[in-house]
Amino acid sequence: MIVLEGVIEAFNEERGDGLFRSDAGELLYFHCVCIADGSRAVPVDARARGLRSVGRLGRDEIIDVRLVA
């Protein structure tokens, strides 16, 4: 798995999912269960780091999402 840094582009609290934009410009999906601290929500535009992984539908996603200062 590859570590990526970027920002939280969007997050929908009702659905529990969001989009992460890497510093390289890639837009990747993530689900709230993949937020490392267990909070189930992250603020939009926050800097974050995560691991690229192949998701259940065969597409790349971000897991182990962590906010960075």
MOPAC internal coordinates of N, CA, C and O (Angstrom, degrees):
PM7 1SCF
backbone

  N    0.0000 0     0.00 0     0.00 0    0    0    0
  C    1.4524 1     0.00 0     0.00 0    1    0    0
  C    1.5270 1   109.42 1     0.00 0    2    1    0
  O    1.2310 1   121.23 1   -32.09 1    3    2    1
  N    1.3057 1   115.26 1   147.91 1    3    2    1
  C    1.4570 1   122.45 1  -176.92 1    5    3    2
  C    1.5230 1   109.43 1  -107.91 1    6    5    3
  O    1.2310 1   120.41 1   -46.16 1    7    6    5
  N    1.3401 1   116.83 1   133.84 1    7    6    5
  C    1.4604 1   122.18 1   177.18 1    9    7    6
  C    1.5248 1   108.12 1   -82.07 1   10    9    7
  O    1.2310 1   120.82 1   -50.31 1   11   10    9
  N    1.3426 1   116.03 1   129.69 1   11   10    9
  C    1.4642 1   122.01 1   177.14 1   13   11   10
  C    1.5164 1   109.54 1  -121.96 1   14   13   11
  O    1.2310 1   120.52 1   -34.34 1   15   14   13
  N    1.3307 1   116.62 1   145.66 1   15   14   13
  C    1.4570 1   122.00 1   171.71 1   17   15   14
  C    1.5116 1   108.23 1  -117.06 1   18   17   15
  O    1.2310 1   121.19 1   -28.75 1   19   18   17
  N    1.3405 1   115.33 1   151.25 1   19   18   17
  C    1.4541 1   120.28 1   179.99 1   21   19   18
  C    1.5049 1   110.59 1   176.94 1   22   21   19
  O    1.2310 1   120.70 1    31.65 1   23   22   21
  N    1.3343 1   116.27 1  -148.35 1   23   22   21
  C    1.4645 1   121.79 1  -179.25 1   25   23   22
  C    1.5256 1   110.16 1  -130.28 1   26   25   23
  O    1.2310 1   121.67 1   -24.89 1   27   26   25
  N    1.3206 1   114.40 1   155.11 1   27   26   25
  C    1.4645 1   120.56 1   173.51 1   29   27   26
  C    1.5243 1   106.44 1   -77.78 1   30   29   27
  O    1.2310 1   120.56 1   -67.37 1   31   30   29
  N    1.3005 1   116.53 1   112.63 1   31   30   29
  C    1.4637 1   122.25 1  -176.31 1   33   31   30
  C    1.5281 1   111.34 1   -80.52 1   34   33   31
  O    1.2310 1   120.36 1   141.47 1   35   34   33
  N    1.3257 1   116.92 1   -38.53 1   35   34   33
  C    1.4703 1   122.03 1  -178.42 1   37   35   34
  C    1.5200 1   108.27 1  -156.35 1   38   37   35
  O    1.2310 1   121.12 1   -29.15 1   39   38   37
  N    1.3490 1   115.46 1   150.85 1   39   38   37
  C    1.4607 1   120.04 1   174.05 1   41   39   38
  C    1.5173 1   108.85 1  -150.97 1   42   41   39
  O    1.2310 1   120.24 1   -51.79 1   43   42   41
  N    1.3261 1   117.14 1   128.21 1   43   42   41
  C    1.4552 1   123.49 1   179.41 1   45   43   42
  C    1.5287 1   108.02 1  -109.41 1   46   45   43
  O    1.2310 1   120.49 1   -73.07 1   47   46   45
  N    1.3277 1   116.67 1   106.93 1   47   46   45
  C    1.4714 1   120.46 1  -176.94 1   49   47   46
  C    1.5217 1   112.44 1   -64.83 1   50   49   47
  O    1.2310 1   119.54 1   145.26 1   51   50   49
  N    1.3364 1   118.48 1   -34.74 1   51   50   49
  C    1.4618 1   120.74 1  -179.95 1   53   51   50
  C    1.5307 1   111.61 1   -63.95 1   54   53   51
  O    1.2310 1   120.39 1   136.12 1   55   54   53
  N    1.3285 1   116.86 1   -43.88 1   55   54   53
  C    1.4704 1   120.69 1   179.62 1   57   55   54
  C    1.5167 1   112.05 1   -84.82 1   58   57   55
  O    1.2310 1   120.72 1   155.54 1   59   58   57
  N    1.3377 1   116.23 1   -24.46 1   59   58   57
  C    1.4577 1   120.18 1  -179.76 1   61   59   58
  C    1.5174 1   113.78 1    77.82 1   62   61   59
  O    1.2310 1   120.57 1  -151.13 1   63   62   61
  N    1.3381 1   116.52 1    28.87 1   63   62   61
  C    1.4584 1   118.52 1   178.42 1   65   63   62
  C    1.5152 1   110.88 1  -138.04 1   66   65   63
  O    1.2310 1   121.67 1   -14.10 1   67   66   65
  N    1.3321 1   114.41 1   165.90 1   67   66   65
  C    1.4505 1   118.19 1  -177.87 1   69   67   66
  C    1.5138 1   112.07 1  -159.17 1   70   69   67
  O    1.2310 1   121.96 1     4.69 1   71   70   69
  N    1.3343 1   113.85 1  -175.31 1   71   70   69
  C    1.4527 1   121.79 1   179.72 1   73   71   70
  C    1.5150 1   109.55 1  -125.51 1   74   73   71
  O    1.2310 1   121.37 1   -40.54 1   75   74   73
  N    1.3020 1   114.98 1   139.46 1   75   74   73
  C    1.4565 1   123.99 1  -179.56 1   77   75   74
  C    1.5201 1   107.07 1  -116.98 1   78   77   75
  O    1.2310 1   119.86 1   -51.68 1   79   78   77
  N    1.3412 1   117.88 1   128.32 1   79   78   77
  C    1.4605 1   121.17 1   175.84 1   81   79   78
  C    1.5194 1   108.31 1  -107.15 1   82   81   79
  O    1.2310 1   120.94 1   -62.13 1   83   82   81
  N    1.3257 1   115.81 1   117.87 1   83   82   81
  C    1.4605 1   120.39 1  -179.43 1   85   83   82
  C    1.5216 1   109.81 1   -72.28 1   86   85   83
  O    1.2310 1   120.94 1   -16.71 1   87   86   85
  N    1.3262 1   115.81 1   163.29 1   87   86   85
  C    1.4628 1   120.80 1   176.77 1   89   87   86
  C    1.5246 1   111.45 1   -61.83 1   90   89   87
  O    1.2310 1   120.27 1   157.84 1   91   90   89
  N    1.3278 1   117.09 1   -22.16 1   91   90   89
  C    1.4638 1   121.87 1   177.67 1   93   91   90
  C    1.5305 1   112.07 1   -84.46 1   94   93   91
  O    1.2310 1   120.06 1   176.61 1   95   94   93
  N    1.3397 1   117.48 1    -3.39 1   95   94   93
  C    1.4566 1   121.62 1   176.92 1   97   95   94
  C    1.5121 1   116.03 1    97.10 1   98   97   95
  O    1.2310 1   119.91 1  -179.65 1   99   98   97
  N    1.3312 1   117.78 1     0.35 1   99   98   97
  C    1.4650 1   120.25 1   179.34 1  101   99   98
  C    1.5298 1   110.44 1   -75.13 1  102  101   99
  O    1.2310 1   120.11 1   -40.56 1  103  102  101
  N    1.3141 1   117.40 1   139.44 1  103  102  101
  C    1.4561 1   122.92 1   177.45 1  105  103  102
  C    1.5218 1   107.88 1  -106.51 1  106  105  103
  O    1.2310 1   120.61 1   -61.15 1  107  106  105
  N    1.3461 1   116.43 1   118.85 1  107  106  105
  C    1.4576 1   121.44 1  -175.84 1  109  107  106
  C    1.5229 1   111.03 1  -127.66 1  110  109  107
  O    1.2310 1   120.86 1   -36.95 1  111  110  109
  N    1.3100 1   115.96 1   143.05 1  111  110  109
  C    1.4620 1   124.47 1   179.45 1  113  111  110
  C    1.5288 1   110.59 1   -78.16 1  114  113  111
  O    1.2310 1   120.54 1   -30.37 1  115  114  113
  N    1.3384 1   116.57 1   149.63 1  115  114  113
  C    1.4633 1   120.95 1   167.92 1  117  115  114
  C    1.5245 1   109.12 1  -147.44 1  118  117  115
  O    1.2310 1   120.75 1   -25.64 1  119  118  117
  N    1.3239 1   116.17 1   154.36 1  119  118  117
  C    1.4621 1   122.62 1   177.47 1  121  119  118
  C    1.5176 1   108.69 1  -110.06 1  122  121  119
  O    1.2310 1   120.19 1   -26.55 1  123  122  121
  N    1.3307 1   117.24 1   153.45 1  123  122  121
  C    1.4643 1   121.40 1  -174.94 1  125  123  122
  C    1.5306 1   113.42 1   -60.44 1  126  125  123
  O    1.2310 1   119.36 1   154.70 1  127  126  125
  N    1.3220 1   118.83 1   -25.30 1  127  126  125
  C    1.4661 1   119.46 1   177.64 1  129  127  126
  C    1.5260 1   111.70 1   -68.98 1  130  129  127
  O    1.2310 1   120.33 1   167.78 1  131  130  129
  N    1.3278 1   116.97 1   -12.22 1  131  130  129
  C    1.4717 1   121.73 1   178.99 1  133  131  130
  C    1.5218 1   112.63 1   -92.58 1  134  133  131
  O    1.2310 1   119.71 1  -175.53 1  135  134  133
  N    1.3267 1   118.16 1     4.47 1  135  134  133
  C    1.4690 1   121.37 1   176.19 1  137  135  134
  C    1.5239 1   106.89 1   -80.31 1  138  137  135
  O    1.2310 1   120.81 1   -58.93 1  139  138  137
  N    1.3188 1   116.06 1   121.07 1  139  138  137
  C    1.4662 1   122.17 1  -169.07 1  141  139  138
  C    1.5232 1   114.43 1   -61.53 1  142  141  139
  O    1.2310 1   119.36 1   144.94 1  143  142  141
  N    1.3321 1   118.82 1   -35.06 1  143  142  141
  C    1.4683 1   119.59 1  -175.80 1  145  143  142
  C    1.5242 1   113.80 1   -84.11 1  146  145  143
  O    1.2310 1   120.12 1  -179.87 1  147  146  145
  N    1.3319 1   117.38 1     0.13 1  147  146  145
  C    1.4527 1   121.43 1   177.58 1  149  147  146
  C    1.5188 1   115.04 1    78.38 1  150  149  147
  O    1.2310 1   120.01 1  -171.64 1  151  150  149
  N    1.3225 1   117.58 1     8.36 1  151  150  149
  C    1.4650 1   120.98 1  -174.96 1  153  151  150
  C    1.5208 1   114.11 1   -72.26 1  154  153  151
  O    1.2310 1   119.54 1   156.53 1  155  154  153
  N    1.3248 1   118.49 1   -23.47 1  155  154  153
  C    1.4677 1   125.12 1   179.65 1  157  155  154
  C    1.5259 1   113.92 1    69.21 1  158  157  155
  O    1.2310 1   119.52 1  -170.44 1  159  158  157
  N    1.3424 1   118.53 1     9.56 1  159  158  157
  C    1.4690 1   121.83 1   175.71 1  161  159  158
  C    1.5229 1   108.85 1  -154.81 1  162  161  159
  O    1.2310 1   121.00 1   -32.22 1  163  162  161
  N    1.3377 1   115.69 1   147.78 1  163  162  161
  C    1.4592 1   121.88 1   175.98 1  165  163  162
  C    1.5258 1   108.71 1  -138.93 1  166  165  163
  O    1.2310 1   120.14 1   -31.95 1  167  166  165
  N    1.3284 1   117.35 1   148.05 1  167  166  165
  C    1.4657 1   119.10 1   179.41 1  169  167  166
  C    1.5306 1   111.78 1   -77.01 1  170  169  167
  O    1.2310 1   120.94 1   -37.19 1  171  170  169
  N    1.3235 1   115.82 1   142.81 1  171  170  169
  C    1.4608 1   121.55 1   175.42 1  173  171  170
  C    1.5275 1   108.46 1   -66.53 1  174  173  171
  O    1.2310 1   120.44 1   -34.84 1  175  174  173
  N    1.3153 1   116.76 1   145.16 1  175  174  173
  C    1.4698 1   126.26 1  -178.93 1  177  175  174
  C    1.5280 1   113.68 1    74.73 1  178  177  175
  O    1.2310 1   119.54 1  -174.83 1  179  178  177
  N    1.3243 1   118.49 1     5.17 1  179  178  177
  C    1.4665 1   120.72 1   177.53 1  181  179  178
  C    1.5288 1   109.40 1   -77.39 1  182  181  179
  O    1.2310 1   120.49 1   -36.26 1  183  182  181
  N    1.3278 1   116.66 1   143.74 1  183  182  181
  C    1.4624 1   121.58 1   173.92 1  185  183  182
  C    1.5253 1   108.09 1   -71.82 1  186  185  183
  O    1.2310 1   120.78 1   -41.13 1  187  186  185
  N    1.3226 1   116.11 1   138.87 1  187  186  185
  C    1.4598 1   120.30 1  -177.55 1  189  187  186
  C    1.5230 1   110.16 1  -147.49 1  190  189  187
  O    1.2310 1   122.27 1   -14.86 1  191  190  189
  N    1.3170 1   113.25 1   165.14 1  191  190  189
  C    1.4636 1   122.15 1   177.38 1  193  191  190
  C    1.5265 1   106.58 1  -135.35 1  194  193  191
  O    1.2310 1   120.42 1   -34.92 1  195  194  193
  N    1.3040 1   116.79 1   145.08 1  195  194  193
  C    1.4585 1   120.43 1   178.16 1  197  195  194
  C    1.5092 1   111.30 1  -159.65 1  198  197  195
  O    1.2310 1   121.25 1    -3.28 1  199  198  197
  N    1.3130 1   115.22 1   176.72 1  199  198  197
  C    1.4561 1   122.22 1  -179.75 1  201  199  198
  C    1.5211 1   110.22 1  -106.56 1  202  201  199
  O    1.2310 1   120.76 1   -48.68 1  203  202  201
  N    1.3234 1   116.15 1   131.32 1  203  202  201
  C    1.4643 1   120.21 1   175.20 1  205  203  202
  C    1.5265 1   107.67 1   -74.33 1  206  205  203
  O    1.2310 1   121.01 1   -46.95 1  207  206  205
  N    1.3242 1   115.67 1   133.05 1  207  206  205
  C    1.4564 1   121.23 1  -179.31 1  209  207  206
  C    1.5238 1   108.54 1  -145.46 1  210  209  207
  O    1.2310 1   120.57 1   -22.69 1  211  210  209
  N    1.3113 1   116.51 1   157.31 1  211  210  209
  C    1.4608 1   120.64 1   174.86 1  213  211  210
  C    1.5269 1   107.78 1   -84.14 1  214  213  211
  O    1.2310 1   120.82 1   -55.46 1  215  214  213
  N    1.3275 1   116.04 1   124.54 1  215  214  213
  C    1.4570 1   121.53 1  -178.08 1  217  215  214
  C    1.5102 1   113.44 1   -82.90 1  218  217  215
  O    1.2310 1   120.99 1     2.89 1  219  218  217
  N    1.3136 1   115.71 1  -177.11 1  219  218  217
  C    1.4635 1   122.39 1  -176.07 1  221  219  218
  C    1.5241 1   113.07 1   -63.06 1  222  221  219
  O    1.2310 1   120.20 1   152.10 1  223  222  221
  N    1.3318 1   117.23 1   -27.90 1  223  222  221
  C    1.4619 1   120.39 1  -179.60 1  225  223  222
  C    1.5288 1   112.19 1   -96.00 1  226  225  223
  O    1.2310 1   120.49 1  -169.46 1  227  226  225
  N    1.3342 1   116.67 1    10.54 1  227  226  225
  C    1.4520 1   120.43 1   177.50 1  229  227  226
  C    1.5155 1   114.62 1    85.11 1  230  229  227
  O    1.2310 1   119.96 1  -176.71 1  231  230  229
  N    1.3371 1   117.69 1     3.29 1  231  230  229
  C    1.4582 1   121.59 1   178.91 1  233  231  230
  C    1.5217 1   110.03 1   -99.35 1  234  233  231
  O    1.2310 1   120.67 1   -27.22 1  235  234  233
  N    1.3261 1   116.32 1   152.78 1  235  234  233
  C    1.4573 1   120.27 1   176.76 1  237  235  234
  C    1.5219 1   110.41 1   -67.41 1  238  237  235
  O    1.2310 1   121.09 1   -41.32 1  239  238  237
  N    1.3349 1   115.51 1   138.68 1  239  238  237
  C    1.4546 1   123.84 1   177.80 1  241  239  238
  C    1.5187 1   108.45 1  -136.99 1  242  241  239
  O    1.2310 1   120.78 1    -6.80 1  243  242  241
  N    1.3224 1   116.11 1   173.20 1  243  242  241
  C    1.4543 1   121.61 1   175.04 1  245  243  242
  C    1.5238 1   108.09 1  -108.72 1  246  245  243
  O    1.2310 1   120.80 1   -47.67 1  247  246  245
  N    1.3391 1   116.07 1   132.33 1  247  246  245
  C    1.4619 1   121.25 1   174.33 1  249  247  246
  C    1.5224 1   108.30 1  -123.49 1  250  249  247
  O    1.2310 1   119.96 1   -10.44 1  251  250  249
  N    1.3152 1   117.68 1   169.56 1  251  250  249
  C    1.4533 1   123.61 1   179.03 1  253  251  250
  C    1.5286 1   111.01 1    54.46 1  254  253  251
  O    1.2310 1   120.69 1  -132.58 1  255  254  253
  N    1.3377 1   116.28 1    47.42 1  255  254  253
  C    1.4594 1   122.81 1  -177.59 1  257  255  254
  C    1.5224 1   109.64 1   -70.13 1  258  257  255
  O    1.2310 1   120.78 1   -54.24 1  259  258  257
  N    1.3261 1   116.12 1   125.76 1  259  258  257
  C    1.4705 1   122.91 1  -179.59 1  261  259  258
  C    1.5188 1   109.10 1  -131.33 1  262  261  259
  O    1.2310 1   120.64 1   -46.31 1  263  262  261
  N    1.3323 1   116.38 1   133.69 1  263  262  261
  C    1.4586 1   119.80 1   174.83 1  265  263  262
  C    1.5182 1   109.01 1   -74.66 1  266  265  263
  O    1.2310 1   120.39 1   -35.95 1  267  266  265
  N    1.3297 1   116.87 1   144.05 1  267  266  265
  C    1.4639 1   122.22 1   177.51 1  269  267  266
  C    1.5247 1   108.51 1  -121.73 1  270  269  267
  O    1.2310 1   121.36 1   -31.95 1  271  270  269
  N    1.3145 1   114.99 1   148.05 1  271  270  269
  C    1.4758 1   120.22 1  -178.19 1  273  271  270
  C    1.4979 1   112.07 1   -79.40 1  274  273  271
  O    1.2310 1   120.10 1   180.00 1  275  274  273

